[in-house]
Amino acid sequence: MNKSYEVEYCNLELRFDRRHIQQLIRDLIQDGYSLYWSEKESIFIISVRTGRKLTKLRFQRLAKGYKLVGDYVIKDAKLAEWLEKLIGDLRGHAVVKRFKDRQILIENILFGEVIRLVEINGMEHRVIFQKGPVLDTGKMAEMFASQSAEQQLESLQQELDRELEMLYEALQKGDKELAEICKEKLRKLRIKLIRLEW
């Protein structure tokens, strides 16, 4: 393993139910990790030991299920690989920064899919991949300066959370018609989010 290996996960958001968390604990133990967990009224924490480092995964309790949230720096390649598989499988969101020598690769992931990949070498940076419309720097500066864009983004995130909750409930009840309506709304929200963020 590369000694300078490091991956940072920012704005990580993954949704779980209790069964998934229990399976997660079993999988980590089977992979040879030493860990312990604790539960409080609003949060469930799994502490994973990797060498001398302790990584605390924080699961926020929701009305139904849990949400893994926060920023994490992982220096263990196997644990990073495991976390990335979860992001893909659970269609999560994250900004992933990979540090290697003097280079940084930044992946923006939305619904488990990479929507933007940027490479940074010293002062230079280039967009390797971007899904959807590419904005020039003038338009980006305009958007960052705009308070309304931030408010719209926050409002869209809340709408997205509500829609995901409704989809979860529809799937639990077996209501296929409502589930399809929710999925269509989520597709539209996803496009709006991508446009706002980029």
Salt bridges, closest charged atoms under 4 A:
GLU6 OE1 - LYS75 NZ 3.83
GLU13 OE2 - ARG15 NH2 3.73
ASP17 OD2 - ARG19 NH2 3.37
ASP17 OD1 - HIS20 ND1 3.05
GLU39 OE1 - ARG18 NH2 2.95
GLU39 OE2 - ARG61 NH2 2.90
GLU84 OE1 - ARG98 NH2 2.93
ASP89 OD2 - LYS85 NZ 2.61
GLU107 OE2 - ARG98 NH2 3.21
GLU113 OE2 - LYS131 NZ 2.10
GLU113 OE1 - ARG190 NH2 2.76
GLU119 OE1 - ARG126 NE 2.96
ASP161 OD1 - ARG15 NH2 2.77
GLU165 OE2 - ARG15 NH1 3.28
GLU180 OE2 - LYS183 NZ 3.69
GLU184 OE1 - ARG187 NH1 2.78
